[in-house]
Amino acid sequence: MSPRLCALLVPVLLLPACGGPAAAAERDALACLASFRKALAAGDRAALRGLLTAESRRACDQLPRRSDDCGYEVLSTRSLSPSEVRVRLRDGDPEASDREGVYVVVREDGRWVVDLVATAGLNKVERALPGPATRVVPADIDPAVLRRQAEAALRRQRR
């Protein structure tokens, strides 16, 4: 192989090793998520608003304050596009109701922010309510009961 061809191929072959745009997006999204969790633990609502999408800011005041951040473990990151990264986390708090979940981090107005609306959509889980299951059982209607209800309704109308 000629030295000139080697000089052309080496940068092309090394480009994926540098990570490229997807790796940079994932790195920036992880930094945004770390800032979000720190602001949540500190109860800093102004910082939280700056780290949320415009649509998610409406829910900022309803976010629970965590007095202590027990840390978290990043299980995986997935860059869906140059402007959206999904980060799967495991919460370090053993008392957390949902220890694992996916955060959606997007680019909005040139910066990375957390999309709570999309995050909630990805993490929704149906839970059984306490108590017995409710069922509707079809039953025959007693004509005498129907007649009494109709007569009562007519009497109410006449008054």
N, C-alpha and C positions, 0 to 999 in steps of 0.2 A: 504494500500500500504506500502511496506517495505521501511525503510529509505534508503536502498541501491539503490532501484529502483528510489526513488525521487532524490537522489543525481545524478543519471545518466540522468534523464529526465530534470531537471532544466536547465543545460547548453544548452541542445538541444533546449529547448523551448525559451530560452533567446537569442540565436544566431541571429534570424531574427531581434530582437529589436536593436541589435548593428549595423545594417545596412549592414554588409557584404561587399563583394567586389564591388557590384554595387553602393552602397552608397559612398564608397571611390572613385570610378571612377568618379561619378558625382561631388563630392566635388572638386577633383583635376581638372576636366574639367572646372568647374566654376571659379576656381582660375586662370587657364590659360586664360580663356576668359576675366576676369577682367584685367589681365596684358596686354592682347592684346589691349583692349579698351583704357587703360591708355597710352600705347605707341603710339597708333593712335592719341589720343588727343594731346600728347606732340610732335608729329612729329618725334619721335625717330626711325629712319629707322633701325638702328642696332638692337635695341630691338625687333622691329617688325619681322625682318628676323629670329631671334631666336625663335619666337613664331609661325612660319608658317611651314607647311610641305615643303619638298624639292621642290615639284612641284609648290606649291603656292608662293615660294620665288621670282619666275620670275615676278610676278605681284605686288611685294611689292612697287616698285617705282611709280606705277600707282594708288596706294591707295590715296584717297583724305585725306588731313589733316583736322582734325576737330579742330578748334581753341578752342572750349569749348566742354566738354563732359557733356551733359545734363542729364547723368545718364540713367539708363534703369531698367526695371522690368523683372525679370525672370518669365515667365509664366509657363514653365514646363521643366523638364529634363527627358531624356529617354536614358537609357543605353542599346544600341543594342547588345553590346558584351563587354568583358573586355577591349577592345581597341578602342571602339567608343561610343561617347555620343553625342546626339543631344540636343541642348539647344534652346528653343523657347523664344525669347525676344520681349519686346515692348520698342522701343526707347523713351526716355523722351523728345526728341526734337519735338515739335509740327510742325516744318517746314520740318521734314524728309519726303522724298517722299514715302518711305516704312517703316512705323512705326513698323510693326511686321515682324519677320523673324526667320529663323532657322539657327543656326550655327552648323557646324559639327566639333567636337573636337576629335582628334584621338591620340593614342599612337604611336610615331615614334621614333625609336632609344632609347627607354626607357623613353621618356618624353612626356608630353601632349602638343600638338600643334594644331593650327587652320588649317583646310583644306578648303581653299578658293574655290578650284575647286568644291568640293562636296557641299559646302555651296551655291555657285552660281547655281549649278544644281538643288538644292532643292527650291531655291527662284525665279527661272525664271518665268516671267509673260509676257504673250502676251499683248501688248498695241496697241491700234488703233492709226495709224498715223493721223495727222491733214489732213483735206481735205476730199473730197468725196471718197467713196470706188471705187476702180478700178474693172471694169468687162470687160471680153472679150465676145463680142457678135458675134456669127458666122454670116457671111454674104456671099452672093453669090459673086463670083469674076467676074467682067466684062471682057468678052473675048477680047474686044478692048484694055483694059488697059494691059492685059497680053501680047498681040501681040506687043504693043509699047515697053514694058519693054524687051521683048525678042529681038526685033530688035535693041534696044539701046545696049544691052549686046553684040550682034554680032558685031556691029560697033566698040565697044571698043576693042574687041578681034582682029579685023582686023588691028587696028592701031599699 
